[in-house]
Amino acid sequence: MEKALRLLRDDLTAVEEHFTKSMHSETALINQVGQYLLASGGKRVRPMLLLLCARLSGYQGADHIPLASVVEFIHTATLLHDDVVDKATLRRGNPSANVVWGNQASVLAGDYLFAKSFSMIVEIGNLPIFQTLSEAATLLAEGEMQQLVNSSDLDLKEQSYLEIIGKKTAALFAAACRCGALLVEDGPRAETLRQFGTELGMAFQLIDDALDYVAVEAEFGKTRGHDLAEGKVTLPLIHTLRNATDTDRQRIIAVIGQAELPETDLAGVLQIIERTGGIAYCWQQAEQLCGQAKARLNDFADGPEKKALLELADYVVARRH
């Protein structure tokens, strides 16, 4: 995604500075958690989408910087909460915040980020943007709750799974893209960019779900096989269960949801997934969604912003960590 990074270099620097400034609190622990999260990096895909969509829509003001920071605040808050719920120990290759400071501090830091996000949105004073991000935050919570309810449900249908990721992941992608356009006007192009973000966000999650099984842990930054250990039924497993033999299905049932998943058990399930084409199917669906997303940009004039968005979309499905 070099085009996007070059084009947004100054804006992304300003977003990082705004993120640091806005994270500051009189409570020292909040500052410590915030600095740790900033230092751990992250690709800033969601802020980049907002910045590029604002440019694509012809925005000339300065509100895109705090708004991009808001999107990253909301995303970071969900990561803090997710790591507690999932009992994760790694995030972006480092010990997760809940490991370093404990569950209570992680949850409260996430709450602070959510609260701070909405006070920052109010300062921007754009009601459609406020509505868009409020709805996205609600969908994020609904998606996570639906995923929890469906934990270890080996009868979960593909459509139900897609509805879950449409909320828990794609909703914020969609909101970031739509908000970029809303800085200019609330019209058909804002809706087109929302659809672009939805499809791209779903593709992003599909790749994540495939990588959970096959990525090198040092590169992925998360524990391999964590979804299986947590009982998360994602697309590679859904496809596999549709095509598995009774014997293979029983092997999967025996290990899913095990808090301590032996490497031999993970390897056995992965072998079944690969034999039934679960990973390949997941890649294929992600590429299809990415293609649909890119086609949404056909109505926009060619230019550096459009090229950068198309490259960013390709990066989403080409990444392997």
C-alpha positions in Angstrom: 0.0 0.0 0.0 2.9 2.3 -0.8 0.8 4.8 -2.8 -1.6 5.3 0.1 1.3 5.8 2.6 3.1 8.3 0.3 -0.1 10.2 -0.4 -1.1 10.3 3.3 2.3 10.7 4.9 1.6 14.2 6.4 -2.0 13.4 7.3 -1.0 10.2 9.1 1.7 12.0 11.1 -0.9 14.5 12.1 -3.3 11.7 13.1 -0.7 10.1 15.3 0.0 13.5 17.0 -3.7 14.0 17.5 -4.1 10.5 18.8 -1.3 11.1 21.4 -2.7 14.4 22.5 -6.3 13.2 22.8 -5.2 10.1 24.7 -3.7 12.3 27.5 -5.5 12.0 30.9 -4.8 13.1 34.4 -5.0 9.4 35.3 -1.5 8.1 34.8 -2.6 4.5 34.1 -4.6 5.7 31.1 -1.6 7.4 29.7 0.6 4.3 30.2 -1.9 2.1 28.4 -2.3 4.7 25.6 1.4 5.0 25.1 1.8 1.2 25.0 -0.9 0.9 22.4 0.6 3.6 20.2 4.1 2.1 20.5 2.7 -1.3 19.4 1.9 0.2 16.1 -0.9 -1.0 13.8 -1.4 -0.4 10.1 -4.0 2.3 10.6 -6.1 0.9 7.8 -9.4 2.5 9.0 -7.9 6.0 9.4 -6.3 5.7 6.0 -9.7 4.8 4.5 -11.3 7.8 6.0 -8.5 10.1 4.9 -8.6 8.8 1.3 -12.4 8.9 1.1 -12.3 12.5 2.3 -9.8 13.4 -0.4 -11.7 11.4 -3.0 -14.8 13.4 -2.1 -12.9 16.7 -2.5 -12.7 17.7 1.2 -10.4 20.7 1.8 -10.8 21.3 5.6 -9.1 20.1 8.7 -11.7 17.9 10.4 -10.5 14.8 8.7 -7.5 14.6 11.1 -9.5 14.4 14.4 -12.1 12.2 12.7 -9.5 9.7 11.6 -8.2 9.7 15.1 -11.7 9.0 16.4 -12.0 5.9 14.1 -8.7 4.6 15.4 -9.8 5.3 19.0 -13.0 3.2 18.5 -11.0 0.4 16.9 -8.5 0.4 19.7 -11.2 0.3 22.3 -12.7 -2.8 20.7 -9.3 -4.5 20.7 -8.9 -3.8 24.4 -12.3 -5.3 25.1 -11.9 -8.2 22.7 -8.6 -9.3 24.2 -10.2 -9.6 27.6 -13.2 -11.5 26.2 -11.0 -13.8 24.2 -8.4 -14.2 26.9 -5.8 -13.2 24.3 -2.1 -13.0 25.3 -0.7 -11.4 22.1 -1.6 -8.4 20.1 0.5 -7.2 17.2 3.3 -9.4 18.4 3.5 -8.0 21.9 1.9 -9.0 25.2 -1.7 -7.8 25.1 -2.7 -5.0 27.4 -4.7 -7.3 29.6 -1.6 -9.4 30.2 0.5 -6.3 31.1 -2.1 -4.4 33.2 -4.9 -6.9 33.9 -8.4 -7.2 32.7 -9.9 -4.4 34.8 -7.4 -1.8 33.5 -7.9 -3.0 29.9 -11.7 -2.8 30.1 -11.6 0.7 31.7 -9.1 2.0 29.2 -11.3 0.8 26.4 -14.3 2.5 28.1 -12.2 5.7 28.3 -11.4 5.5 24.6 -15.1 5.0 23.6 -16.2 8.0 25.8 -13.4 10.2 24.5 -14.3 9.2 20.9 -17.8 10.5 21.2 -16.8 13.8 22.9 -14.4 14.3 19.9 -17.2 13.7 17.4 -19.4 16.2 19.2 -16.6 18.8 18.7 -16.7 18.2 15.0 -20.4 19.1 15.0 -21.6 17.0 12.1 -24.8 15.2 12.9 -24.7 12.6 10.0 -21.1 11.7 11.1 -22.3 11.3 14.7 -25.1 9.1 13.6 -22.9 7.0 11.4 -20.3 6.3 14.1 -22.9 5.8 16.8 -24.6 3.1 14.6 -21.2 1.5 13.9 -20.4 1.3 17.6 -23.8 -0.4 18.2 -23.2 -2.9 15.4 -19.7 -3.7 16.7 -21.2 -4.7 20.1 -24.0 -6.6 18.5 -21.6 -8.5 16.3 -19.4 -9.5 19.1 -22.4 -10.6 21.2 -23.7 -12.7 18.3 -20.3 -14.3 17.9 -20.3 -15.1 21.7 -23.8 -16.7 21.5 -22.7 -18.8 18.5 -19.5 -20.0 20.2 -18.7 -23.7 19.4 -21.9 -23.9 17.3 -20.8 -26.3 14.5 -24.1 -25.9 12.8 -23.5 -22.2 12.2 -24.5 -21.3 8.6 -22.3 -19.2 6.3 -24.9 -16.5 6.0 -25.1 -16.1 9.8 -21.3 -15.9 10.0 -21.3 -13.2 7.2 -23.9 -11.2 9.2 -21.6 -11.4 12.3 -18.5 -10.1 10.5 -20.6 -7.5 8.7 -21.2 -6.0 12.1 -18.2 -6.8 14.2 -15.6 -5.8 11.6 -17.1 -4.3 8.4 -19.3 -1.8 10.3 -16.3 0.4 11.3 -14.7 0.1 7.8 -18.0 1.2 6.3 -18.4 4.1 8.8 -14.8 5.3 8.1 -15.4 5.4 4.4 -18.8 7.1 4.7 -17.6 9.7 7.2 -14.9 10.7 4.8 -17.6 11.6 2.3 -19.9 13.1 4.9 -17.3 15.8 5.5 -18.4 17.1 2.1 -22.0 16.1 1.7 -24.6 13.4 2.6 -25.4 12.0 -0.8 -25.2 9.0 -3.1 -21.4 9.0 -3.1 -21.4 8.7 0.7 -23.6 5.6 0.3 -21.3 4.2 -2.4 -18.3 4.6 -0.2 -20.2 2.9 2.7 -20.8 -0.1 0.5 -17.1 -0.1 -0.6 -16.1 -0.1 3.1 -18.5 -2.9 4.0 -17.3 -5.3 1.4 -13.6 -4.4 2.1 -14.1 -4.9 5.8 -15.7 -8.3 5.3 -12.8 -9.3 3.0 -10.4 -8.1 5.7 -12.0 -10.3 8.3 -12.1 -13.3 6.0 -8.3 -13.0 5.5 -7.9 -12.7 9.3 -9.9 -15.8 9.9 -7.8 -17.8 7.3 -4.5 -16.4 8.8 -5.6 -17.6 12.2 -5.0 -21.1 11.0 -2.0 -20.8 8.6 0.0 -17.6 9.5 3.4 -17.8 11.1 2.7 -16.6 14.7 5.7 -14.2 14.8 4.4 -12.5 11.7 0.7 -12.6 12.5 1.2 -11.1 15.9 -1.4 -13.4 17.5 -1.5 -16.9 18.8 -2.0 -19.4 16.0 -5.3 -21.4 16.2 -6.7 -19.0 18.8 -10.1 -18.9 17.1 -10.4 -22.7 17.3 -9.4 -22.7 21.0 -12.0 -20.0 21.7 -14.7 -21.9 19.9 -15.1 -19.3 17.1 -16.6 -20.9 14.1 -15.3 -19.0 11.1 -15.5 -19.5 7.4 -12.6 -22.0 6.9 -14.2 -24.2 9.5 -17.8 -23.7 8.2 -16.7 -24.8 4.7 -14.8 -27.7 6.1 -17.7 -28.9 8.2 -20.0 -28.8 5.1 -17.6 -31.2 3.3 -16.0 -33.3 6.1 -16.5 -36.9 6.7 -18.2 -38.0 9.9 -14.9 -39.1 11.3 -13.3 -35.7 10.6 -16.3 -33.9 12.0 -15.9 -35.9 15.3 -12.2 -35.0 15.4 -13.1 -31.3 15.1 -15.8 -31.6 17.8 -13.3 -33.2 20.2 -10.9 -30.2 20.1 -13.0 -27.0 19.4 -13.2 -24.8 22.5 -10.2 -26.3 24.3 -8.5 -23.5 26.3 -5.2 -25.3 25.9 -5.0 -26.6 22.4 -2.1 -29.0 21.8 -0.1 -28.4 18.7 -0.9 -31.9 17.5 -4.6 -31.3 17.7 -4.3 -28.0 15.9 -2.2 -29.6 13.2 -4.8 -32.4 12.8 -7.7 -29.9 12.4 -5.6 -27.8 10.0 -5.0 -30.9 7.9 -8.7 -31.5 7.6 -9.4 -27.9 6.7 -6.7 -28.0 4.0 -7.9 -31.3 2.6 -11.5 -30.0 2.3 -10.4 -26.6 0.8 -11.5 -24.4 3.8 -8.6 -22.0 3.5 -8.7 -21.8 -0.3 -12.5 -21.1 -0.1 -11.9 -18.4 2.4 -9.3 -16.7 0.2 -11.6 -17.0 -2.8 -14.6 -15.3 -1.0 -12.3 -12.5 0.2 -11.0 -11.9 -3.3 -14.6 -11.8 -4.6 -15.7 -9.3 -2.0 -12.6 -7.2 -2.7 -13.4 -7.2 -6.4 -17.0 -6.0 -5.6 -15.6 -3.3 -3.4 -13.2 -2.0 -6.0 -16.0 -1.9 -8.6 -17.8 0.5 -6.4 -15.2 3.1 -7.2 -15.9 3.0 -11.0 -18.2 6.1 -10.6 -15.3 8.2 -9.2 -12.8 10.0 -11.4 -9.3 8.5 -11.8 -6.7 10.2 -9.6 -4.1 9.5 -6.9 -6.8 9.0 -4.2 -8.7 6.4 -6.2 -5.5 4.6 -7.1 -4.5 4.5 -3.5 -7.9 3.1 -2.4 -7.6 0.4 -5.1 -4.1 -0.5 -3.9 -5.2 -0.5 -0.3 -8.1 -2.9 -1.2 -5.6 -5.2 -2.9 -3.3 -5.1 0.1 -6.2 -6.2 2.3 -6.5 -9.6 0.5 -2.8 -10.0 -0.3 -1.6 -9.7 3.2 -0.3 -12.7 5.0 0.1 -11.2 8.5 
